[in-house]
Amino acid sequence: MDRRRTLQWMLAASAAMPLLARRVLGEGEPAAHGEGAPVAPTAHGYGTDPDLTKIYHPGDLWPLTLTRAQRRTAAALCDAIIPADTHSVSASGAGVVDFLDEWVSAPYPAQHEDRALILEGLLWMDAESSRRFAKQFADLGESSQHAICDDVCYEKKAQPQFAVAARFFARYRDLTAGGFYTSPEGRKDLGYVGNVPLLKFSGPPPEVLRKVGLIPPA
Amino acid sequence: MQKNYDVIVVGSGAAGGQSAYTLCMEGARVLMLEAGRKYSPESETPMFQTPDQAPLRGGSTEDKRFGFYDATVDGGWTVPGEPYVRSTEDPGGRFDWWRARMLGGRTNHWGRISLRNGPYDFKPHSRDGLGMDWPITYDDVAPYYDKVEMLIGVYGASDGLENTPNSPSGCLLPPPAPLVSDLLTQQRAARLGIPIVAVHRAVLTQQLDFRRAPALLHPGNLKAQKIIAADMQRRAACFWATPCGRGCSIRANYQSTTVHLPPASATGNLHILTDAMVREVRLHDSGLAQGVTFIDKTDGSVHSVAARVVVLAASACETVRILLNSKSARFPQGLANSSGKVGRYLMDTVGSSLSGQIPLLESLPPQNEDGAGGEHVYAPWWLYQQQHAGKLDFARGYHIEMGGGKQMPGVGTMKGAEWLTAGSYGRKFKEDARRYYGSFVGFAGRGEMIPNEQSYCEIDPTVKDKWGIPVLRFHWQWSQHETRQAAHMQKTFAAIIEAMGGRVKDGPTLDGARAISPGGFIIHEVGGAIMGADKERSVTNQWCQTWDVKNLFLTDGAVFVSNADKNPTLTIMALAWRSADRILDLMRRKEL
């Protein structure tokens, strides 16, 4: 965490300062997955000619780097964003935590930038939870989690002291959604029914055309 | 490798593939040199892989700019070890050069949009006094458009619109059914006077006519007819799944590797060398091209090969680079450059895009909208008359490409949706995702750039690539014709979205200089060695034959005199076929 960013975050969450000061980024609990060192990634990318037909899993190409504590907060937050409902499982149930870990551990500049924002944001979530409820975010009940999320979920309307946290939340929600809706469970939830060979492509069925008003009601 | 080739073809993409195909089918012995690696779409294409099976859910990275599953190998706007230079840091002078280092080149991942230039497009200077005329007319090229369409397979319709040529019956395959977003766009755009019709794309919506087409493609050549008839039967029709940009293992769309090279190889006349990076064309004392010198990238060794004819089809800028690096006492400024025009009049396509969210398309029942793996409809340029009457503040036109529907969710699904969801999360966010998924439409303008004196490339005096070959330095500048056109695109797209009852996140970008994509971004770069009727002002004649060296031909986009809004690939192939017919003719007459 560079000094300028650290200051921004500390100003944004001054009440959480003692906790932030105690926990330096990336230190603390051992990595939950493999022996990936909890430091900024140094691995190489997949290069300009990877095998495209192979199936890849998070951790195959570069080590995952989130600590157990980071993954716990990450899971709680992505499930607050995409909880289980009658349609589908929660984000963590669809493997989104592994995806987020893969993302923030990736050796590419865009992901590297996200890493800083996200690791600091996860710290902030716990710091804010501790300040308000004397618990980690993952240990909060739904209404307490929502009390925090409500303050940061809409960047445009967030109070100035939550501006940076709201930027984090928006990015975290984008990534959670990206991870969830690319999973088989997420695709099904959205009603994506393609990626299967067809003998014929017929275009939209009458009920769709009717709903859009392109043909008269039945 | 044998010793006695008739023709060396440098490059294996649309131009090299077509040149080699025509030459081999008619009996010429061809050596093809490709700078990239061997590539097999049948075994390497990720057809049904889903984003969750890819690193980072298939999203774009420095290594794969168009996402993990894009077919491009060892390429992109940067290629490791193969730099290029920009003359300025000014954003308005930016030019980015997309290359692929693989057999088949960029035809493996392209958009497959295959539009004919119209009659106006060959005589732009005569119409508005800008740019230059081609030394040929539409009628000269039309028979070759017919042949290319029949060979590669292009779906579309003949709508009889201005400067948007019809294809003769038997050339086009039936277009796919429009998506619901296409139909809604068509209905609403009609109110603005914008026609939406079937686009032309190189995808087989049904099997090619292997009984009728071969005799039309190769009259009097039974061997060629037999080979292409057999190959047409080995290409499957589209099965309405998987994006074309990944390539196609069932050979349902056009890539040089699945359409041109297999039948050309079946003649026994084609020898392909991959990992062969051509450095220069060697000149014989007689003033004829003797052959080329290339570097075997696998071990760095340098080789020379000879032939009666050399065809450069390396992509417009790479062809220019080879010419400028081929210096001799006779051509101190680069081969075939007595005019000083090699590198000049580099053009790309004017590009700008805008997407909208359409409430009428929300919460529609699930339906499979994968379709043909790319666009089904488009709007050809529709304002010829208004422009002619002086009602527009720019010259030349653009067409509109469009897309929508419930496409396979990607890592960007629901990204930045706060403007619609007011920051929802939790169960409400999941409801919102179901509601908005499939309710977006995207519009992309593809317009004509007029060649200018400030847009060109030359050899950088110091920088070399990892093979020691001097690299290109690019100079780039848009004129107001292009930036105003980009602003017009933005206004038009916003008007269509509004007519659909939709909304735009950040509004259209009305400052054309900001709305226009940087040079090279649309990957339609052409020009650099233009054809012409006057050898003082052009590099080749109408047959793509250089004025200075009669056995040297340039069959890629380098010879383009203008860059109509029609996307260059189909025209590259038509001109390459025409040029190959000329080469065959001259060889038969012993003039080469």
Interface residues (C-beta under 8 A of the other chain):
Chain A: G45 Y46 G47 T48 D49 P50 L52 T53 I55 Y56 D60 L61 A80 I81 I82 P83 D85 H87 S88 G95 F99 E102 W103 A106 Y108 P109 A110 Q111 H146 C149 C153 Y154 E155 K156 K157 A170 R173 D174 A177 G178 G179 Y181 T182 S183 P184 G186 R187 D189 L190 G191 Y192 V193 G194 N195 V196 P197 L198 L199 K200 F201 S202 G203 P204 P205 E207 V208 L209 K211 V212 G213 L214
Chain B: R37 S43 E44 T45 P46 F48 Q49 T50 P51 D52 Q53 A54 P55 L56 R57 G58 G59 T61 E62 D63 K64 F68 Y69 V73 D74 G75 G76 V79 P80 P176 A177 P178 L179 V180 L183 L184 Q187 C238 F239 W240 A241 T242 R246 L360 L361 L364 P365 P366 Q367 N368 E369 D370 G371 A372 K406 Q407 M408 P409 G410 V411 G412 T413 M414 K415 G416 A417 E418 A422 G423 S424 Y425 G426 R427 F429 K430 A433 R434 Y437 G438
